[in-house]
Amino acid sequence: MVLSAGSLNRRIQVQRVTKTPDGYGGFNSEWNDHGPAIFARRRDVSDVERLSAGAWNNKLVTRFIIRATAFGKGIRRTDRLVHEGFTYEISGIKEVPDTRAFLEITAETEETL
């Protein structure tokens, strides 16, 4: 897999939750855009990969590759991504092997494409 800035041809938006007290001992959660939309490379995980990992469910699992900027390194597993109108929950973030210039974000959505 050759990665370059030109292979980052999709736009994703990171969202972060803000929790405010609701006055009854609980919290109201509100998701807001966090930072600007960023370029990413998208690759959906195949059914074979999901089966071999023992992770078969009705969720679409996708890997997004982004640049390892200061903003990218600040993305948390508690954040979520929005891409082409679909919301993805982040399940993992790691550096791409053999380079420190990119990060891979694994995320999943229950929405159907």
N, C-alpha and C positions, 0 to 999 in steps of 0.2 A: 504494500500500500504506500503510494507516494503522496505525501501531503504537501500542499503549497497553499498560499493565500487564495489562489484561483480556484481551488477545489472547495472552498467554503462558499457555496452558492445558495444557501438558504438563510432566512432571517428568523431568529428566535428572540423572544422577549422573556427576560427573567422577571418573576414576580416574587415578592416577599410579603409575608403576613404581618399585620399590625393587630395586636390584641389590646382592647380597651376594656376596663371594668364595666359590667352591665348594671351595677347597682344592686344585684341580688347575690353577690358572691361568686359570680362566674365572669366570663369574658365574651365579648363580641369579637369575632375575627373578620378582618377585611383584607383582601388581597389587593396589592397595588403594584404597578410597574416599578421595577427596581433598575435604574440605569437605562441607558439607551438600548434599542434592539441591536443585536450583534449578529455577525455572520457565522454560519456553522455549516458543517457537512452532515448530512443525515443518512443513516443506514439502519433499516429495520432489521431486527434479529429474525432469522429464519425459524420456521417451525421445527426443523431438525435440531438446531442449536437449543431451542427451548426444551424440546423433549429430552435431549441428551443431558441437559442440566437438571432435569427433574422439576422444571418450573412451568409445567403446562397449566395455563389458565386462559381466561377470555380476554386478557389484556394484550395490547400491542406494545411490544418492547422495542425501543428505538435507541440507537447510540448517536449522540451528537458530538462532533469534534469542533472545538473552538480554539482560538488562540489563547495561550497561557499568559494573558496580560494581568495586571494588578486587579482589574475588575473581575476577570475570569477566575482567578485564584480565590476571590472573595465569595464566590457562589457557594451556598450551603446545601446540604441534603434536605434541609427543611424548606428550601425555596421550591418553586415550581417553574416550568417553562410553558410558554404559549407559542405554538407554531401552526400556521395556517388555520387558525380558529380552534385548534384542539389544545386541551390542557394536559400536560404531562407531569406526573409526580416523579421527582428525582430519586433514584434508588442507589446511585453510586457515582463517584467522581474520581478519576485517576489520571495520572500523566500518561501520555501515549508513549509506549516503549521506544527506545533509541533516540528520543528527542525530548527536550524540555520546553519546546516551543508551542506545544498543543496539549489540550486536556480533552479527555473523553468523558462525557456525561451520559450515563445510562438512565433512561427514564421510561415510564410506562403510562399508558392511558387506557381507560375502559371504553372510550368513545370509538365508534366505528368510522373508518375512513370512507 
